[in-house]
């Protein structure tokens, strides 16, 4: 993280960074709770605005999330557990503050147990405002989207690894 701060600069003081980390954890917890209740409109409200725009607005993106969850249910996919690491130190890129939060998700599909080691990308405006989330799975499939979501991020910036595997 020291290298990131040297490249991009720290987001703010230690106290402010701790407040940012707590706010990120709260958003991620709220997303998990909303997902468990099937409240996909709330999940969408926590999503990075550029993802919302690319999907035709909040209402349409809420429908996308709902369709994905229904498809998972129809395939017999169930989320067993979902845990997050501590958010990494927030850093400034252009007009945004960014943090990466690694995660572990365990799901089942029929008789298989699936482990996903991934991450969430948390962003907010440098001037303040809510933390918004981009799922690492989407970025792993489309890494070219990163500079669109975080303008000014260096081309050689490395996101964490994202992996999915069947486990015993």
N, C-alpha and C positions, 0 to 999 in steps of 0.2 A: 504494500500500500504506500510505503514511503516513496517509491518510484512514481506512482500515480500522482501523489501530491507534488512531487518535484516537476512532473510534466504539466499537470493541469492546475495545480494550486489547491490548497485545502479549501473546503467549502466554507468554513467559518471556525470560530473558537471551539475548544473542547466541549464547553457547556452546550453550545448550539448544535454541535455534531451529535452529542448524546440525545438531545431533544429530537433531532432529525431521525436518529436510529429508533427511538421510541415511537415516533410517528409512523415510520415505515412498518415497524412490527404491528402496530395497531391496524394499519390498512390491510396488511396481509391476514391478520386474524379476522378482521371484518369480512374480507373476501371469502375466507374459508367458512365462516358462519353463514354468510349469504348463500354460498354454494350448497351447503348442507340443507338449507331451508328451501332451495329451489328459487331463490330471489335473484334471478339473473339480471334484472334491471339494476340492482345495487352493485352486482359484480361489474357490470358495464360502466357504471359511474366511477369506478376506481381505475379504469383502463386509460392508458395514455391517449390523449385526444387525437393524435395522428392515426392511431389504430381505428378509433371511432369514425373519423372522417373517411378513411379508406374503405370502411364497410358501409357507408351510406347513412351514417348518423346513429344516434344513441338507440333509437327504437329498432332499427335494422340489426345493429350489433347485438342487442339483447336477444333478438330472434336467432342470430347465429349461435350464440352461446347455448341457448335453449335447445336448438337442433343438435348441437354437438353432444350435449348431455343426454338427450333422448336417444341418440345413436349409440352412445356408450352403454346405456341401459339395455337397449335392444340387443346388443352384442354380449350382454352378460358381464360387462366390465363394471367393477365396483372399486371405489377408492377405500382402502383399508386404513391407511394412515398418511399423514402429510405433515412434515416437520421442516422448519426453517432454521438455518444457522443465524447467528448474529449478523445484521447488515454490515457490509464492509464500510470503511470510512467514506462518507460522501465526498465527492470532488466536483469541481466546477469545470464545465465544458461550455464555452460560449455563454449563452444566457440561461443555461440549465445547471442544476445540481443533480448528480447521478450517484447511485449506490447499487451495488450488486448484492443479492441475497441468495446464497446457495440453499438448495432444498432437496429433500428426499421424499419421494412418493412411493407408496406400496399399493399396488392394485391387484385384483384377481380378475381373470378372464377364464371362465369355465373352470378347469382344474389347474390352471397355471397361476403362479405368483410372479408378478412383474415388478421390478425395481426400476425407478426412474431417478437418476441423479441429475439434477438440473439446477436452474437458477431463475430468479425473477430480476428484472431490471427496473429499479425504481427511479423515477425522474420527477423533478419539480422545477418551477421557474426560479431563477436566481433571486428574483424580487420577492419570492414567497409563494404561498398558495399550497394546495394539497399535493401530496405525493401520489403519483399515478404509476401504474404498473404495466410492464410488457412481459409476457411469459417467455421464458427462455426457449421453449420448444419451437415457437414460431421463428425466433431469431436463429436457432440452430438450422432450421429448414431454409431460411432466407436471410443469411448474414448480410446481404447487400442492403437490407432495410435499416441496419443500424445507423448509417449516416443520415438517413431521412428522419429517423426518430430523435437522434442526437446530433444536430448539425455542428460541425467543427471537430467531431471526434476523429483522432488520427486514423488513417487507413490501416495502420499496423496494430491498432488496439485489439487485444485478444480477449474475447469473452471466455468464461469458463467452459469446460467441456460439458456436453450434454449427452447422457447415455441412457439407453433402455435395454434391459436384459431380463430374461426369464431366470428366476432363482429357485433353488430347491425349497 
